């Protein structure tokens, strides 16, 4: 079955499919085009966070000094379920709208030749089949309840008495709130996050298939990406996912600072590693078009080189060697403007990037990813010191 079409455009989405999306619709948490976003965000946060508050309050560990880590003071938990989880849900509608636009541009800009449209539709169909696969979502769920739980218990959860567990020697015993957190709340978050990692793979898979087609690119295009500059929009589409992932890491670091006596500078490698890895993972799928851009730049530069040489020689013979008609004035001649325009076009060819995104796209994504770590600076500097350093940096 080929991909649905809207007019002459493919109806592509990384989000509208899979068993969980169908459950959204049956539970009236979404319409056919991801309506009811606020309802989904509220329901997920309520199911993941509210029972933890209620259960910890009933067991007397929500407030006060009854345990070293009461629920209200557990920053990592609140960030995970009240900030990162809603952001991951909200990111679905952003990615759905922007990625659909990006995919349609391959057709609208005539980058795919008519004879290659069947192969382009095959690339879409292959991606949508993977997106809709129940087996893959079941595998993600199994991964959450095996490796995910092991990572949570052994690498993330603090081995101290808290609202979710009581330490008994070398072992910890889960409280009622801890059982809900371990077997409901954390798996919900991990499953939603893993689905996003899978969507990153789907996006790479689709672009990889498209990059194998003979694309119609010209390095003289004004976007300085041979006509593929629209792909930079896909970077911004995933910004909320990186923001949520950054908030999660910032929450984990905050817990280590406040409850394990660590300092922010001891996490600088992890923070820089996070930024490098996730920004790189977002940009990497677009590099599959680099061979096309190299070839387009080489071909267009050669063709323009011949054209520029021919025009320059004719211009020289006409205006420098005196070949122009006597009644044709130099002032006001369009030849000079044409020569300048041709030179500008050749400059565009020479400046064509070998990746379909700009430094501005990268810096914008880096800034969004780094935002969650800014509040952590207050654990090292006072608010007055921070304001002083900021003013010095600006002025």
Secondary structure by P-SEA (a helix, b strand, c coil): ccccccccccccccccccaaaaaaaaaccccccccaaaaaaaaaaaaccaaaaaaaaaaccccccccccccccaaaaaaacccaaaaaaaaaaaaaaaaaaaaaaaaaaccccccaaaaaaaaaaaaaaaaacaaaaaaaaaaaaaaaaaaaacccccccccccccccccbbbbcaaaaaaaccaaaaaaaaaaaaaaaaaaaaaaaaaaaaccccccccccccccccccaaaaaaaaaaaaaaaaaaaaaaaaaaacccccccccaaaaaaaaaaaaaaaaacccccaaaaaaaaaaaaaaaaaaaaaaaaaaaaaccccccccccccccccaaaaaaaaaaaaaaaaaacccccccaaaaaaaaaaaaccccccccccccaaaaaaaaaaaac
